[in-house]
């Protein structure tokens, strides 16, 4: 699998060659895209155990200028992608 980022003045697009069939591949591509979009932030991936015992893969964005570090759980996004939604349209 390889990835290509196309940028113009208003948007960036992610193109992947090969199917992202694993969570690891999917999360790596998402992380790299966010790192390119927000180079001043620290982007990390880590498993998080929820209250119900379920472990989800979290992508955390830390911006040192602000006291914020939102975490996005990628599991449902990966399921949307596997059901045919394009990576650029995963919401």
VEXMAR-620115 format. One line per field, with one value per atom (N, C-alpha, C): residue number from 1; residue in one letter; atom name; x, y, z. Coordinates in pm, whole numbers, plus 50000, padded with zeros to 5 digits. Example, Ala and Ser with C-alpha at 12.3 -4.5 7.8 and 13.67 -1.06 7.14 Angstrom:
seq 1 1 1 2 2 2
type A A A S S S
atom N CA C N CA C
u 51319 51230 51320 51285 51367 51290
v 49431 49550 49670 49775 49894 50003
w 50780 50780 50780 50708 50714 50787
This chain:
seq 1 1 1 2 2 2 3 3 3 4 4 4 5 5 5 6 6 6 7 7 7 8 8 8 9 9 9 10 10 10 11 11 11 12 12 12 13 13 13 14 14 14 15 15 15 16 16 16 17 17 17 18 18 18 19 19 19 20 20 20 21 21 21 22 22 22 23 23 23 24 24 24 25 25 25 26 26 26 27 27 27 28 28 28 29 29 29 30 30 30 31 31 31 32 32 32 33 33 33 34 34 34 35 35 35 36 36 36 37 37 37 38 38 38 39 39 39 40 40 40 41 41 41 42 42 42 43 43 43 44 44 44 45 45 45 46 46 46 47 47 47 48 48 48 49 49 49 50 50 50 51 51 51 52 52 52 53 53 53 54 54 54 55 55 55 56 56 56 57 57 57 58 58 58 59 59 59 60 60 60 61 61 61 62 62 62 63 63 63 64 64 64 65 65 65 66 66 66 67 67 67 68 68 68 69 69 69 70 70 70 71 71 71 72 72 72 73 73 73 74 74 74 75 75 75 76 76 76 77 77 77 78 78 78 79 79 79 80 80 80 81 81 81 82 82 82 83 83 83 84 84 84 85 85 85 86 86 86 87 87 87 88 88 88 89 89 89 90 90 90 91 91 91
type X X X X X X X X X X X X X X X X X X X X X X X X X X X X X X X X X X X X X X X X X X X X X X X X X X X X X X X X X X X X X X X X X X X X X X X X X X X X X X X X X X X X X X X X X X X X X X X X X X X X X X X X X X X X X X X X X X X X X X X X X X X X X X X X X X X X X X X X X X X X X X X X X X X X X X X X X X X X X X X X X X X X X X X X X X X X X X X X X X X X X X X X X X X X X X X X X X X X X X X X X X X X X X X X X X X X X X X X X X X X X X X X X X X X X X X X X X X X X X X X X X X X X X X X X X X X X X X X X X X X X X X X X X X X X X X X X
atom N CA C N CA C N CA C N CA C N CA C N CA C N CA C N CA C N CA C N CA C N CA C N CA C N CA C N CA C N CA C N CA C N CA C N CA C N CA C N CA C N CA C N CA C N CA C N CA C N CA C N CA C N CA C N CA C N CA C N CA C N CA C N CA C N CA C N CA C N CA C N CA C N CA C N CA C N CA C N CA C N CA C N CA C N CA C N CA C N CA C N CA C N CA C N CA C N CA C N CA C N CA C N CA C N CA C N CA C N CA C N CA C N CA C N CA C N CA C N CA C N CA C N CA C N CA C N CA C N CA C N CA C N CA C N CA C N CA C N CA C N CA C N CA C N CA C N CA C N CA C N CA C N CA C N CA C N CA C N CA C N CA C N CA C N CA C N CA C N CA C N CA C N CA C N CA C N CA C N CA C N CA C
u 50084 50000 50089 50056 50125 50020 50062 49968 50026 49940 49979 49889 49948 49870 49874 49759 49749 49698 49767 49724 49708 49611 49601 49576 49544 49533 49417 49317 49201 49178 49238 49209 49326 49320 49414 49332 49382 49314 49409 49358 49437 49402 49502 49483 49564 49506 49580 49584 49694 49709 49710 49615 49599 49491 49426 49316 49371 49312 49348 49264 49311 49229 49249 49343 49365 49350 49316 49306 49441 49549 49682 49711 49684 49706 49617 49490 49394 49437 49468 49502 49633 49727 49853 49831 49747 49718 49646 49549 49477 49573 49656 49753 49847 49901 49991 49922 49798 49724 49702 49670 49648 49780 49889 50020 50057 50023 50051 49962 49839 49744 49772 49826 49851 49994 50093 50233 50277 50207 50241 50180 50106 50043 50114 50100 50148 50030 50046 49940 49985 49901 49939 49823 49860 49764 49786 49678 49691 49558 49562 49438 49387 49255 49192 49084 49090 48985 48872 48753 48636 48574 48477 48414 48351 48304 48237 48335 48466 48567 48608 48543 48576 48701 48793 48914 48900 48918 48908 49041 49070 49193 49166 49237 49218 49329 49292 49387 49373 49479 49476 49557 49500 49565 49596 49724 49765 49825 49766 49816 49868 49997 50060 50017 49959 49913 49785 49710 49581 49579 49498 49485 49379 49401 49307 49383 49320 49376 49261 49185 49072 49121 49043 49071 48955 48986 48889 48909 48804 48813 48790 48888 48888 48811 48769 48705 48581 48492 48370 48402 48504 48545 48600 48676 48731 48617 48515 48400 48329 48312 48253 48337 48469 48559 48546 48542 48531 48397 48294 48164 48152 48264 48265 48277 48272 48286 48432 48456 48593 48660 48792 48867 48842 48831 48806 48666 48573 48434 48401 48496 48470 48445 48328 48290 48240
v 49884 50000 50124 50220 50348 50457 50575 50686 50804 50886 51008 51119 51231 51346 51449 51491 51597 51721 51830 51954 52063 52147 52272 52381 52500 52611 52596 52516 52510 52376 52268 52137 52042 51933 51823 51697 51606 51481 51366 51259 51141 51036 50983 50873 50756 50640 50522 50424 50354 50249 50119 50035 49913 49935 49828 49838 49848 49933 49945 49844 49721 49614 49593 49663 49648 49782 49777 49899 49969 49892 49952 50034 49981 50055 50178 50161 50271 50383 50346 50447 50518 50447 50509 50613 50583 50679 50801 50781 50893 50979 50915 50988 51072 51015 51090 51208 51190 51301 51414 51380 51483 51551 51475 51534 51636 51607 51702 51825 51805 51917 52006 51947 52020 51993 52047 52016 52068 52162 52220 52142 52036 51955 51820 51761 51625 51531 51434 51339 51202 51137 51005 50907 50780 50670 50583 50545 50457 50389 50265 50198 50258 50270 50324 50226 50184 50097 50185 50159 50234 50170 50238 50191 50053 50019 49891 49778 49805 49703 49695 49771 49772 49856 49805 49880 49938 50069 50139 50206 50222 50290 50439 50516 50660 50734 50836 50928 51059 51101 51222 51332 51451 51569 51665 51691 51781 51907 52021 52150 52222 52246 52303 52448 52515 52653 52658 52550 52546 52430 52439 52333 52234 52179 52085 51964 51849 51728 51634 51665 51578 51441 51340 51204 51159 51110 51056 50905 50830 50684 50639 50571 50541 50415 50336 50208 50222 50315 50331 50390 50476 50530 50419 50327 50214 50125 50104 50024 50091 50223 50297 50280 50289 50273 50132 50030 49892 49866 49946 49929 50008 50066 50129 50280 50344 50489 50524 50621 50660 50721 50710 50763 50912 50984 51129 51160 51065 51087 51025 50960 50900 51012 51012 51119 51059
w 50000 50000 50000 49919 49924 49920 49953 49957 49881 49832 49764 49814 49845 49889 49777 49732 49632 49702 49687 49751 49647 49670 49595 49698 49655 49749 49847 49815 49903 49971 49923 49978 49961 50035 50019 50000 49920 49893 49920 49975 50003 49899 49831 49739 49791 49795 49836 49721 49711 49612 49691 49665 49742 49846 49880 49977 50118 50197 50337 50414 50420 50475 50625 50684 50828 50898 51025 51104 51110 51117 51124 50999 50882 50757 50748 50780 50777 50872 50996 51096 51062 51001 50961 50853 50754 50648 50704 50792 50853 50935 51015 51098 51012 50906 50818 50752 50712 50651 50750 50874 50975 51012 51017 51044 50936 50812 50703 50712 50752 50762 50882 50989 51114 51162 51091 51124 51260 51318 51447 51563 51535 51638 51651 51768 51790 51769 51680 51649 51698 51778 51829 51816 51805 51800 51923 51990 52107 52135 52180 52222 52353 52364 52484 52529 52654 52707 52760 52711 52752 52877 52938 53061 53048 52929 52908 52875 52886 52859 52713 52626 52484 52462 52382 52349 52209 52196 52069 52038 51909 51869 51860 51943 51947 51876 51801 51739 51815 51882 51963 51898 51894 51836 51950 51972 52079 52019 52049 52005 52129 52131 52250 52277 52177 52198 52282 52280 52348 52446 52545 52643 52594 52476 52414 52361 52368 52307 52273 52168 52133 52085 52117 52071 51983 51865 51772 51769 51790 51786 51643 51586 51443 51405 51501 51471 51382 51415 51334 51197 51189 51060 50971 51031 50957 50905 50987 50942 50824 50831 50718 50592 50607 50493 50434 50519 50472 50403 50436 50372 50243 50198 50067 50064 50178 50180 50151 50065 50031 50153 50157 50270 50287 50178 50185 50237 50227 50269 50404 50467 50597 50697 50758 50853 50981
